[in-house]
Amino acid sequence: MNSIKKLYSRVAPASKRQMNKTLEELKHINSALTKENQMLCDLLKKHSVETEKQIRELKDQITLIKSEVQANKNTGREIKDKLYVTEKQAYHAYLQAQESVWAHVWRDTTKNIEWLKNTTFSPGRWAVGYQYLYVLYRALSDVSPVSVLELGLGQSTRLISAYAALHPEMEHTVIEHDNAWIDFFSTQNPVGANTTIEKLELETGSFLDDDQVIMYKGFEEKVKGKKFDLISIDAPFGGKAKKYARVDVLKKLPSCLSESFIIMMDDFNRPGERETMKKIEEKLEGAGISYCKGLYCGVKQTAVITSDDWKFLCTL
């Protein structure tokens, strides 16, 4: 038997022997990836079970408190305050669960994307959340925008600039007011030649019946004559605004939009952003532009408006 193996090794093509060796190596790699994927699935399952348990316990508390209130209608402010706090905790747990789901959707979708392998992200808190990054990624990869306007330098900039670096035909403009943040970000995250970071000061001005709106000084002149097929809005601050927030793009609609477009707005859970989005819709309707609207919820909410041909981005 050994003599037969030796004879085979002499007459078998080297390429075939190499191929068998490579197949064995691939089997080991696949086995390692399968184990890693199972670990992630187990972690997600554990987190989901713990979160669901938390929510069930909070719901039981709410039911108990409501029963107490019903049985003791005259117990006063103390029970009502306790109910309010518990309901708030339950809602927060629900939002955290939503964010966790989006985090795994984002990671599963992007884990093998070559142009993102050297880019890290820290979503949440002041930055955009996982749901925002996921929709933004789908917009970039599925419709390939060539003219992008971004208000607010941050996590979304990392994603867009990584994509832009591989697409020289794309023009990516970022508006930011904080010079120190621009310097720090640019040092940590070098951007390509087709990503331009424009520094514009903030000013407080009037928009309709609100005289305390924070806006970018010189914004209209900076984007004059330009059309964008993707607009990402995560700045400026809402601040002291009485009614509206982030109205800069609104003042340039619809002339700043390409025929096919997507507008994304972070923090849609806040009143100022909701009021501004209503005005955006009114502008589009007044110009006879048909559009679709979608909402994505994590800890924060992301509102999306698209042209009809890109309406799938509203239902991801």
N, C-alpha and C positions, 0 to 999 in steps of 0.2 A: 504493500500500500504506500509506504514512504517513497519507494522508487518511482511509483506512478506520479506522486505529487511533485517530486523533483523534476521528472520529465515534463510535466505540465508547466512548471514554472519557467522551463527553458523555452518552450514553444509558444506559450500564451503571450499575446501582445502586451508590452509594458503599459500602454494606455489603459488597457482593461484592468490590470492589477491596480493601477493608480486610481481608476474610477471606483473600484471596490473599496479602497482605502478611504477615498473621499466620502463615499456613501456611509461608511461606518462613522466618520467624523460628524457628518450631517445628522446621523441618528442620535449621537451624543448631544449635539447642540439642540436638536428638537426636544429631546428628553428634558434637558435643562430648562428650556423655555416653557415646556408644559408644566414642570414643577413650579416655576415662577408664576405662571398664570394662575395655577391652582391656589397658590398662596395668596395672590391678590383677590381671587374670588372668595376664599375663606375669610379674608379680612373684611371685604365688603359685606359678606353675609353676617359676620359677627357684629359689624357696626350697625347694619340695618336692624338686626334683632334687638340690639341694645336701644336704638333710637325708638323703635316701635314700642318697646317695653316702657320707655320713658313717657311716651305720648299716652299710652294706656293708663299709666299711673296718674298722670295729670288729669286725664278725662275723668277718672274715678273720683279724684279730689273735687273736680268741678261739680260732678253729679251730687256728691255728698254735701257740698256747700250749698248748692241750689235747693236741696232737700231741707237743709237747715233754715234757709231763708224762707221757704214756703211754709215751714212749720212754725217759724217764729218771725212773723212779718214785722214785729215791732222791736227786733233786737238791735236795730240801728246801724250806724255807719260802719262799725267794726267788721261785721260779716260782709258787707258790700265791698269794702276795701280788700278783704281777703279774697273774695271772688275775683275781683278785678286783677289782682296780682297773679293769681293762679292761671286765669285765662291768658294773661300776657305771657306767662312762662310756657304755656302749652303752644301758643302761636309761635313763639321763638323756637321751640323745639321742632315744630313743623317746618319752619323756614330752614333750619339747620339740616333737616333731613333732605329737603329739596336741594340744597347746596351740595350735599354729599353725593346725591345722584348725578348732578351735573358734573361734579368733579370726576367721577368714574366714566361718564360719557365722553368727556374731554380727553381723558387719558387713553381710553380705549381707541378713540378715533385718531389720535395723533402719535401714538407710541412708535409707529414704524415710518413716520414721515421724515425723509432724509433732511429736508431743509429746516427742520425744527430740532434736530438732534443736539445741536450746540447752543440752543436757546433755552433758558430757564424762565419760569414764571412764578410770581407770588400774588395770586388773585385774592380779592376780598378786602374788607375794611374800606379804606379810601379808594383803593384801586377797583377796577372792574372785576366782576365775579366770573366764575367758571362758565355760566350760561352765556355771558357776553362774549367771552373768548371763543366758545364753541360756535356761536352763530357767525362771528366775524371770520373764523377759520373757514366755515362752509361758504361764506360769501366769496372769500379770496380763491379758494380751490375750485368752486363750482361755476362761478361766473367770470372770473379773471378780470376784475376791474382794472382800468388803465389810468384813472385819475381819482386819487383818494385825498380827501380833506379830513384831518383829524384835529379835534379841539381837545387839548389836554395831553400832555406827554406822560407816558407810563407803560403799563403792561400791554395795552393794545398796540403801542408803538413798537414794542419788541416783536410782536407777531407780524404786523404789517411790514416793518422794515426787513424782516427775515425773508418774507415773500418777495418784496420789491427787489432785494439784492439779486434774485434769480431772474427777474423780469425787467430788463433795461428799458423796455417800452413804457413802463409804468412811472407815473409822476406822483409822489407821495409828499404832501405838505402837512406839517404839524405846527399848530399854533400853541404857544406856551408863554406865560407871563413871568415865571420865576427863573431868573438868570442862574442862580446857584444850583437849582435843580437841573437846568439844562446842562451845565458844566459837569455835574456829577453823573447824570445819566449818560452823556456822551462819552465820558471816560470809561464807564462800566459796560456800555453797550454801543460800540462803534456802528454807525449806520452807513449804508451805501451812498453812492453819488446821487442816486435818484430819490433819496429822502432828504427833504429840506426842513430844518427846524427854525421857525420864525418866532422871534421874541416880540410880543406886543404887550404893552402895559395895560393894566386894568383901569377902568374908570366907572364911576356911577352915573347913570343917566336915566332918561325917561323912555318908557315904552307903553303906549296907550295910557291907561289910567294908573300906571305904576311908575313913580319917580325915583325908585331906589333899586333899579336893576343894574347888576354888575355886568359890564361888557368889555370886549377887547377894543382898545383905542386904535383906530385906523384899520379895523377889520375889513370894512366894505371896500376900501381902496386896495387892500392887499389881495383880495380875491376878485377884483373887478375884471369882467370879461372872461372869467374862467368857468368851466362846467365840470361837475364832478359826478361820477357814477357811484361812489361810495363816500358817505359822510358819517364819521364817528364823532359823537358828541358826549364828552365826559368833562366839560369845563365851559366857562369858568365857575367859580363858587356861586351857590345860591345866595348866601350871605343875608343882607338886609332887605332883599326884595320883598315887597308886600304881596305880589301876586305872580310874577313871571320870573323864570330863571333860564339862562342859556339861550338868549333870543338872537344871538349874532347871525346864525344861518337863516333864521326865520325872516330877517330883514332883507335877505338876498333871494328869497324864493319868489317865483320858480325859475328865475333866469340862471341860477347857479347849478341847475340839475341837467344831467344828460338825459337822453330819451329813456334809457334803461337806468334805474337807480335803486339804491337802498340807503335809507337814513336810519342810523341806530342811536338811541339815547339811553344813557345809563341813569340810574336813580329815579326811574319813572314812578316809584312809590312815593316820591315827595310832591307836594302840591304845586310848587313852582314849575317843575318839569312837566307835570300833567297839563297845566294850563297852557304852557308853550306848545306842547304837542297838539292840543286842540286847535291852536292858531295855525300850526303847520297844515293840519288837515283842511282848515277853512281856506287857506291860501291855495292849496292844490285843487280843491273843489271849485273855487272861484275862477281858476285858470282852465277849468275843464279837463284836468289831468286825473285819469283813473288810477287808483292805487289800492293796495291791500295793507292791512295792519295786523301785527302779531305781538304777543306779549310772552316773555320768558321770565319765570320767577325762580329766584334763589333766595338768599338773604336779602338781596336787593332785586328790583325789577328792571328789565330791559325792554324798551318798546322799539318796535321795528316797523318802518313803513317802506314799501317797495312799489315799483312799477308793476303792472299786471304780469309782464313776462317773467318776473323774478318772484312771483308770489309764493313759490315753494319755500322761500327763506322765512316766511311767516309761520310755517307749520312744521318745523324741524323736530 
